[in-house]
């Protein structure tokens, strides 16, 4: 499992630092490459020469080494690995990690990384049980840091209790478990260039306080039998980013998402569904709202009759799957009665050719107000990637003329912020009205409403 994996081992000060030498040896036995960063206090317990000899690589310990920065800058070092392991993780280093400090090489690479972090704490039992350490551990867990140990045992100071660093083989097992079950991807962040682009086009999506908005995201899974389904390549990154941006702009957001590996956005009510029919039900159960953003890549078809048991091979001919059309969520919302139709209905058009032409046609046939068109053809990297190129196609409400706005390629987080800004602009120009209020309480049974 660890063959070919690149581990950046951060060694902090403490008597348990000697175990880091054994950890390096065990990791390399399993085919991992190990590069090490040592804190200044770690030098008091193990020597850089020993660490370098076992890792087969140079040891990094200074933020201000011109040679090191020229060969492997601390930013590159922090992101070149597949995983950062902190062993031992002293109380001091854990506190600096929780506080976001970058006052030495060890703390800086941990702050600058975008890779998973696994920590093996080691400290005196009183330090481990201290409220400050407990707060720091809680914060780091919230930030996504995983932990292995500490164990109960005899301390070098003569005390007994929790705080003893986990044994090297236990840490190896924790590393293998992390690779087998990786943490969810980090939230999409605006790159500086994207932030400037958004700022140049408005206030970044402010001004949606009091607005209720539904966002759909991800793919749908349409079951064939208990083990197979029809799906598409959508990751949900764009829809989830839109939900987060709208919530940041003050909107009350309901995110209806198909199966994705992304964490639920903070400050957003998230409803998890599987099929297109379930997504349809979840959306209509939440109406009326001010706006609906249909960013999900909903499967157009499903198997007309789902098999109760796994389909088996029978002879030379594969089974015939008769397809049925799924409900058209975008069109159904855009053409629903005026009492429930949102003031703004936005759809997406994922195309592989004639992107703007097909999006314009979709705008007319679906009855929605805006279409965000993007090219998802082979080689674009749109599905599953972190960037997007959008063409905003919209109908002028006064003249009914079609206008197209071409956005530059930017991260999906920047697209979301720019869209939130455009939606805020739409409502600022619309006649003032009280926020939409739902009639009746929402049922938790998503299948009560069917197309």
C-alpha positions in Angstrom: 0.0 0.0 0.0 2.9 2.4 0.7 5.0 1.5 -2.3 5.8 4.7 -4.2 4.2 7.0 -1.6 6.1 10.2 -0.7 6.1 10.9 3.1 7.3 14.2 4.6 8.1 13.4 8.2 8.2 16.3 10.6 10.2 15.5 13.8 9.6 17.8 16.7 11.5 17.9 20.0 10.9 15.3 22.7 12.5 12.1 24.0 10.2 10.1 21.7 12.1 11.6 18.7 14.3 8.4 18.8 11.3 6.5 17.6 11.3 8.6 14.4 14.4 6.7 13.3 12.6 3.4 13.5 9.5 4.9 11.8 11.7 6.0 8.8 13.1 2.4 8.5 9.7 0.8 8.6 8.3 3.2 6.0 11.2 2.6 3.6 10.8 -1.2 4.1 7.3 -0.8 2.6 8.5 1.1 -0.4 7.8 4.6 0.7 10.2 7.5 0.2 10.8 9.6 3.3 12.0 13.2 3.4 12.4 14.8 6.8 12.0 18.2 8.5 13.4 18.7 12.0 12.5 21.4 14.4 15.3 23.1 16.3 14.5 21.3 19.5 14.5 17.9 17.7 18.3 18.3 17.3 18.6 17.9 21.1 17.4 14.3 20.8 18.4 12.9 17.4 21.0 14.1 15.0 20.4 15.2 11.4 23.1 12.8 10.3 21.2 9.8 11.7 17.9 11.0 10.1 19.6 11.6 6.7 21.4 8.3 6.8 18.1 6.3 7.4 15.9 8.4 5.0 18.5 8.5 2.2 17.7 12.2 1.7 18.9 15.5 3.1 17.3 16.9 6.3 15.5 20.3 6.2 15.6 22.4 9.3 16.1 26.1 8.4 13.7 28.6 6.8 16.6 30.8 5.9 18.9 28.5 4.1 19.7 29.9 0.7 20.8 26.5 -0.5 17.7 24.7 0.7 15.4 27.3 -0.7 17.0 27.2 -4.1 16.9 23.5 -4.3 13.5 22.8 -2.5 11.7 25.8 -1.2 9.5 25.3 1.9 6.3 25.8 -0.2 7.3 23.1 -2.7 8.5 20.9 0.1 5.1 21.1 1.8 3.2 20.1 -1.3 5.6 17.6 -2.9 4.6 14.8 -0.6 1.5 12.6 -0.6 1.2 12.8 3.2 2.8 14.8 6.1 3.4 12.9 9.3 4.3 14.6 12.5 6.1 12.2 14.9 6.6 13.0 17.6 4.1 15.8 17.7 5.0 17.8 20.8 2.5 20.0 22.7 4.3 23.0 21.5 4.2 22.1 17.8 0.5 21.1 18.1 -0.3 24.5 19.7 1.5 26.3 16.8 -0.3 24.1 14.2 -3.7 24.9 15.8 -2.8 28.6 15.9 -1.6 28.8 12.3 1.9 29.9 13.3 4.8 29.7 10.9 7.8 30.6 13.1 10.1 27.7 12.0 10.6 25.3 9.2 8.4 22.6 10.8 5.4 24.9 11.5 5.7 26.6 8.1 5.5 23.4 6.0 2.5 22.3 8.0 0.8 25.6 7.5 1.6 25.8 3.8 0.6 22.2 2.8 -2.5 21.2 0.9 -1.9 17.5 1.7 -3.3 15.3 4.5 -1.6 15.5 7.9 -1.3 12.7 10.4 0.1 13.5 13.9 1.4 11.2 16.6 1.4 13.2 19.8 4.0 12.7 22.5 4.2 14.6 25.8 3.9 14.4 29.5 0.5 13.2 30.8 -0.3 16.5 32.5 0.5 18.4 29.2 -1.7 16.0 27.3 -4.6 16.4 29.7 -4.3 20.2 30.0 -7.4 22.1 28.7 -5.2 24.1 26.3 -3.9 20.9 24.6 -7.4 19.5 24.5 -8.6 22.7 22.7 -5.7 22.5 20.3 -6.5 18.8 19.5 -10.1 19.6 19.0 -9.3 22.4 16.6 -6.8 20.3 14.6 -9.4 17.5 14.2 -11.9 20.1 13.0 -9.2 21.3 10.5 -8.9 17.7 9.2 -5.7 16.5 10.9 -5.8 12.9 11.8 -4.2 11.4 14.9 -2.6 8.1 16.0 -2.1 7.6 19.7 -1.0 8.6 22.2 -0.7 5.5 24.3 -0.8 5.0 28.0 2.6 4.1 29.5 5.6 5.0 31.6 7.0 8.5 30.9 10.7 9.4 30.8 9.8 11.8 33.7 8.7 8.9 35.8 4.9 9.5 35.5 2.4 7.1 34.0 -0.6 7.8 31.8 -1.7 8.9 28.3 0.9 10.9 26.3 3.4 8.2 25.3 4.0 8.3 21.5 2.5 5.4 19.5 4.9 2.7 18.4 6.3 3.0 14.9 4.4 0.1 13.6 1.2 1.5 14.9 2.0 4.8 13.1 2.6 2.8 9.9 -0.8 1.2 10.3 -2.3 4.6 10.8 -0.6 5.8 7.6 -1.9 2.8 5.7 -5.4 3.4 7.0 -5.3 7.0 5.9 -4.3 6.1 2.4 -7.1 3.4 2.4 -9.6 6.0 3.6 -8.4 9.4 2.6 -9.9 12.6 4.2 -12.3 14.5 2.0 -10.8 17.1 -0.4 -10.0 20.5 1.1 -12.6 23.2 0.3 -11.9 25.0 -2.9 -10.2 28.3 -2.3 -9.9 31.4 -4.4 -6.5 31.8 -6.0 -5.2 35.4 -5.9 -5.8 36.0 -9.6 -9.3 34.7 -9.3 -10.0 36.9 -6.3 -8.8 39.9 -8.3 -11.1 38.9 -11.3 -14.1 38.6 -9.0 -13.3 41.9 -7.3 -13.1 43.6 -10.7 -16.6 42.4 -11.5 -18.5 43.3 -8.4 -18.6 42.7 -4.6 -18.0 39.0 -4.7 -21.7 38.0 -4.2 -22.8 40.1 -1.3 -26.3 41.3 -0.7 -28.3 38.0 -0.6 -29.4 38.3 3.1 -33.0 37.1 3.5 -33.1 35.2 0.1 -33.9 31.5 0.1 -32.0 29.5 -2.7 -31.9 25.9 -3.7 -28.7 24.6 -5.4 -28.5 21.1 -6.9 -25.1 19.4 -7.3 -23.3 16.3 -8.3 -24.4 13.3 -10.4 -27.4 11.1 -9.9 -27.2 7.3 -9.7 -29.9 5.4 -11.5 -30.0 1.8 -10.3 -30.0 -1.1 -12.8 -29.9 -3.8 -10.1 -28.7 -3.9 -6.5 -25.0 -3.5 -7.5 -25.0 -1.5 -10.7 -26.2 1.9 -11.8 -26.1 4.5 -14.5 -24.2 7.7 -13.7 -22.0 10.4 -15.1 -18.6 12.0 -14.3 -19.8 15.0 -12.2 -17.7 15.6 -9.1 -20.1 18.1 -7.5 -17.3 20.7 -7.1 -19.0 23.4 -9.0 -22.4 23.0 -7.3 -20.9 22.8 -3.8 -18.8 25.9 -4.4 -21.9 27.8 -5.6 -23.8 26.8 -2.5 -20.9 27.9 -0.3 -20.6 31.2 -2.1 -24.3 32.0 -1.8 -24.3 31.2 1.9 -21.3 33.5 2.3 -23.3 36.2 0.6 -26.1 35.8 3.3 -28.5 33.6 1.5 -30.3 30.7 3.2 -29.2 27.8 1.0 -30.5 24.3 0.6 -28.0 22.1 -1.3 -29.6 19.0 -2.8 -26.7 16.8 -3.8 -26.3 13.4 -5.5 -23.5 11.0 -4.4 -20.2 12.9 -4.1 -17.0 12.6 -2.0 -17.1 16.3 -1.0 -17.8 17.5 2.6 -21.0 19.4 3.1 -20.4 23.2 2.8 -20.5 25.1 6.1 -23.6 27.1 6.8 -25.7 25.2 4.2 -28.6 22.8 4.8 -27.6 19.7 2.7 -30.0 17.0 1.5 -28.4 13.9 0.2 -30.2 12.0 -2.6 -29.4 9.2 -5.0 -31.6 9.3 -8.1 -33.1 12.0 -10.3 -36.5 11.3 -9.0 -35.3 11.7 -5.4 -33.6 15.0 -6.4 -36.9 16.2 -8.1 -38.8 15.4 -4.9 -36.3 17.1 -2.6 -36.4 20.3 -4.7 -40.2 20.6 -5.0 -40.6 19.8 -1.3 -38.5 23.0 -0.5 -40.4 25.4 -2.8 -41.2 28.2 -2.8 -37.8 29.9 -2.8 -36.3 33.0 -4.4 -34.0 31.2 -6.8 -33.0 27.7 -7.9 -29.5 26.9 -9.3 -29.6 23.6 -11.1 -25.9 22.7 -11.2 -26.3 18.9 -10.9 -25.6 16.7 -13.8 -28.8 14.8 -13.7 -29.0 11.5 -15.6 -31.4 11.9 -18.5 -32.5 8.2 -18.4 -33.0 5.4 -15.9 -33.7 1.8 -16.3 -37.5 1.4 -16.7 -37.7 -1.6 -14.3 -34.9 -2.0 -11.7 -34.0 -5.6 -11.2 -34.5 -7.0 -7.6 -31.5 -9.2 -7.9 -28.1 -8.9 -9.5 -28.4 -9.5 -13.3 -26.4 -12.6 -14.4 -24.8 -13.5 -17.7 -27.1 -15.8 -19.6 -25.7 -17.2 -22.8 -23.9 -15.0 -25.4 -26.4 -12.1 -25.4 -26.2 -9.3 -22.8 -29.5 -8.4 -21.1 -31.6 -5.8 -22.8 -32.1 -2.7 -20.7 -35.2 -0.7 -21.5 -34.7 3.0 -20.6 -37.2 5.5 -19.3 -36.8 9.3 -19.3 -36.1 10.9 -15.9 -38.0 14.0 -14.8 -36.6 17.2 -16.1 -36.0 19.1 -12.9 -34.9 22.4 -14.5 -37.9 22.6 -16.8 -40.4 21.5 -14.2 -39.2 24.3 -11.8 -39.1 26.9 -14.5 -42.6 26.1 -15.8 -44.3 25.5 -12.5 -47.2 27.7 -11.4 -46.5 31.3 -10.7 -47.2 30.9 -7.0 -44.2 28.5 -6.6 -41.9 29.5 -9.5 -38.8 31.2 -8.2 -38.0 34.7 -9.4 -34.7 33.3 -10.9 -34.2 29.9 -12.3 -30.6 29.1 -13.4 -29.5 25.9 -15.3 -26.2 24.5 -16.5 -25.5 23.2 -20.0 -22.6 20.7 -20.0 -21.8 20.3 -23.7 -19.0 18.8 -25.8 -19.6 20.8 -29.0 -21.4 24.0 -30.1 -21.5 25.0 -26.5 -23.2 28.4 -26.8 -25.7 27.3 -29.5 -26.9 24.3 -27.5 -27.1 26.4 -24.3 -29.2 29.0 -26.2 -31.6 26.3 -27.4 -31.8 24.9 -23.9 -32.6 28.3 -22.4 -35.6 28.5 -24.7 -36.9 25.0 -24.4 -36.5 24.8 -20.6 -38.1 28.1 -19.8 -35.4 29.1 -17.4 -33.9 32.6 -17.0 -30.1 31.9 -17.2 -28.0 29.1 -18.5 -24.3 28.6 -17.5 -22.7 26.7 -20.4 -19.4 24.9 -20.2 -17.4 22.6 -22.4 -16.9 19.2 -20.7 -15.4 17.4 -23.7 -12.4 15.1 -23.5 -9.3 17.0 -22.5 -11.0 20.0 -20.9 -10.6 18.7 -17.4 -13.9 20.3 -16.4 -15.5 17.1 -14.9 -13.6 16.5 -11.6 -11.2 19.4 -12.1 -10.9 22.6 -10.1 -11.4 25.2 -12.9 -14.2 26.0 -15.3 -14.8 28.2 -18.4 -18.4 29.6 -18.4 -20.6 31.3 -21.0 -23.6 32.9 -19.3 -26.6 32.9 -21.6 -29.6 34.8 -20.4 -32.8 36.3 -21.6 -33.5 40.0 -21.2 -36.8 40.1 -19.3 -37.8 43.4 -20.9 -37.0 42.7 -24.6 -36.8 38.8 -24.5 -33.5 39.1 -26.4 -30.7 36.6 -25.7 -27.4 37.9 -24.4 -24.2 35.9 -23.9 -21.5 36.8 -21.5 -18.1 35.0 -21.8 -16.3 34.5 -18.6 -12.5 33.8 -18.5 -11.3 30.5 -17.3 -11.1 30.5 -13.5 -11.3 28.2 -10.5 -14.7 26.8 -9.7 -14.7 28.8 -6.4 -14.2 32.0 -8.4 -17.0 31.0 -10.8 -19.2 30.5 -7.8 -18.3 33.9 -6.3 -18.9 35.6 -9.7 -22.3 33.9 -10.0 -23.3 34.9 -6.5 -22.4 38.5 -7.4 -24.6 38.3 -10.5 -27.5 36.9 -8.6 -27.2 39.6 -6.0 -27.2 42.1 -8.8 -30.4 40.5 -10.3 -32.2 40.9 -7.0 -31.0 44.4 -6.4 -32.6 45.4 -9.7 -35.8 43.4 -9.0 -38.8 44.9 -7.2 -38.4 44.5 -3.5 -40.5 41.7 -2.0 -40.4 39.8 1.3 -38.4 36.5 1.4 -40.2 33.5 0.1 -42.0 31.6 2.8 -42.8 27.9 2.5 -46.3 26.7 3.1 -46.3 23.8 5.5 -43.4 21.9 7.2 -41.0 20.0 5.1 -41.3 16.2 5.2 -38.2 14.1 5.6 -39.5 11.6 3.2 -38.1 12.6 -0.1 -40.2 10.2 -2.2 -43.5 11.7 -1.3 -43.4 13.9 -4.3 -43.1 12.2 -7.7 -43.1 13.6 -11.2 
